[in-house]
Amino acid sequence: MGKTPFLTQLASFFKATRSFIVFISLMLVFRSACADWYTVPTGSMQPTIHIGDRVTVNKMAYDLRLPFSKQVLLRTGEPARGDIMVFDSNAAQNRLIKRVVGLPGDTVEMQDEVLLLNGKPLAYRQEDDTNLLTTATEQLGELAHQVQWDKSRPAVLANFNAITIPEDYYLVLGDNRRQSADSRVYGLVPRHELLGKATYIAFSMDYDNYYLPRTDRFAKSLYSEH
């Protein structure tokens, strides 16, 4: 008994599109387990990351996972101080992107918006100071990166007591210190929530200017020295 016209057409369709289907399948596996991108919807990481930036995420930086799952097959690395991580926060019930400030074993505190790491205050070099905004370069270990303080917002998260970080937990902060819900709000980030390390700005759209691309931000590293 021969194939029905429908089955014949279906077989012809799959034969004609086989290469495309394989390509799409491999691309989905790659995005699930190896690398992906993340569109940043808030300004919590300004001035490093702007609203509308689409950042690439190395999903193999810390773990190799079974595709389309959160099952860890192998630890491939450990977060470093200064890494910008993407993670699914159970506490926030949202996907977040923040900078790693404290590693397991570190003691971290904040006094009047100055970070102290293992009892020593970080060094800050002021870049700009206006009536509305202060920007500075923060020396976080070997990494120098920019932070900012929006003076239109109260400094309600300017202080927290010293905390020693347990194994497989991380203290994260946004670079926009008065406009970031981070470990000061949601607590430490457990390792199993990590999705990967943000590396580059793939491209950027200016939401306030008719969604035009910001050409100066294409392929920009998130770890450029200042």
N, C-alpha and C positions, 0 to 999 in steps of 0.2 A: 504494500500500500504506500503510495507516494506521499510526500509532504504536502500539507495544506498550503495554499497561497500565502497565508499569514506567516507560517513558519519559514517558508522559502524567503519571503521578504525580510524577516527578522535575521535569518542567517546571512543574507546578502548585506544587510546593514552592518552587522558586527564584523563581517569580513572587510567591508570598506572602511570602517572606522576603528579597526583593531589597534593600529599604531597610536591613534589619538587617545583611545581609552587607556592603553598602557601608559602613555605619557601622563595623562591626568591622574591615574592611580599612583604612579611613582611620585608625582608632584605632591599629592595629598600626604603620602607617607613621609616625604621629605619635610613638609611643613609641620607635620605632627611630631616628628621625632628629632629633626636636625636643626632647622632654622625656620623662623617665621618673622612677621612684622607686627607692630603694635601701634595703633593710632592714639596719640596722647590727647585726651579730652580736657585736661585741666592744666592750670598754671603752677602746680605744686613743685615742679622741678625747674622753674625759671630761675636764673637766666640760661641754664644749660640746655633745657629742652623747652620749646615753645608749644603753645596750643596749636594743634594742626600738624605738628611734626609726625612723620611715620618712621619709627625706629626699627632697625633690624635687631632680632633677638637670636642669639646663639643658644639653642635649646640643648646642646650637648656640652655646654661649658661646665656643668656641675653633675649631670646625670645622663645616662643613656636609658631611655624609657621605651617600653613596648609601644609601638605606634597605636594611636587612637585610645590610649589609656594613660593612667598616671603610675603604672607599675614600673618601678625602677629595676632595671636589669643590672646596672653597673654604675658606681660612682666614678665620674671622669675627672673631677676636680673639686676644689673647695672655693667658696667665695672669698675674695680678697677685700681688704679694707679699701673703700673707694669705688668698688664695683657698683654699677647701676643695675638693679635687678628687677625683673618682672615676676610677679608672684600672684597666686590666687589666694586672697586673704579671707579666711573663714570669719575672722572677727569683723572685718569691714563688709563682708559679703559682696566683694568686688575684686576685680583685677587691678592691681596697683603697680606703679613703677616708682622706686625710691633708691636712694644711695645707701650702701652699707657703711655704717659708721663704727659699729662695735661687733667684734668677732667673739666666738666662744673663748672664755677665759679673761676677756677684757673687763675692766671696770670703767663705766662711762657715767658722767653726770653733766649737767648744764647749769651754769650760774650766770644770770643776766645775759642770756643768749650766747654765752661763750662755752664751747665744749671743752670738757676735761677728759682726757683719755689716760687711764691708769695713773691718775693723780696729777697729770701735767696739762695745763691749758694749751690748746692748739694756737698756732700763730695765725694772725689775720693781718692782711695788708689791704687797707682801704683803697678802693678804686674810685668811688664816686659817692657823693653825699649831697642830696637835695632835700627840699622840704617834704618830698613824698617818698623817696627811696634811698636806701643805702646799699651799695654793693661792695663786696670785698672778696679777696682771694683767701680761701681757707686752706691751710697746709694740713692735709689729712694723711699722715704717714709720708710716703714718697710722692703722693699725688697732690698737686695744687689744683684747686677747682674753685669756681665762682659760686658765691651765695648772695642772697639779697634779703633785705628786710623792708617790707612795705609799711611805711610809717602811718598809713591811713588805717591800719589794723592794730588793735591792742595786742600787747605782748603777753598774751595769756598763757603761752606755752614756753616762757622764757627760762623756766627753771625745772629741773627734776633731780631728785636725790640720786646718789651713786648707786648703780646696780651692776652686779657682776653677772655676766652673761653665761648661762649654762651651755653644755654641749649641744650642738645641732640647733642652736637658736642664734638670731642676729638682730641687732638694733639698727633700724633704718630711719633716715630722715629725708625730707624733701629739701632741695636747695633753696626753695622759697620759704624761708623759715617761719614766717608769720602766716603763711597761707598753705599749710600742708598738714593733713591728717596722716600721721605716721606712727612710729612706735610710741610717741608721747600720748597718742590717743588710743591706738589699738593694741599696744603691747609688742613684745618681741615676735619676730617672724620665725616659725619653725621650718626646718629644712625641707620637710615634705611638701611645703606649699610653693617652693621655688619652681619657676618655669624656665628660667634662663637668664643670660646676661645680655643686656642691651649694649650694642656696639657702635652702630652708626645711625645717622639720620639719612634714610634712603631718599626721601623728598619731603617737602613741607608745603602746606597750603595755608594761605593767609585768610582766615575766616572773616576778618574785618575789612578785607579789600576784595570782595567779589570772588573769594576762593582762588585768587591768583597764586601761582607757585612762587615760593621764595627761592629764587635761583641761587642765592648765596649760601643756602643751607643744604644743597644737594651733596650727598656722599660725604657729609661732615662727620668726623670722629667725635664721639662723646667724651673722649679722654684727651683732648688737646690741652697742652700745657699753657698756663697763663703767666 
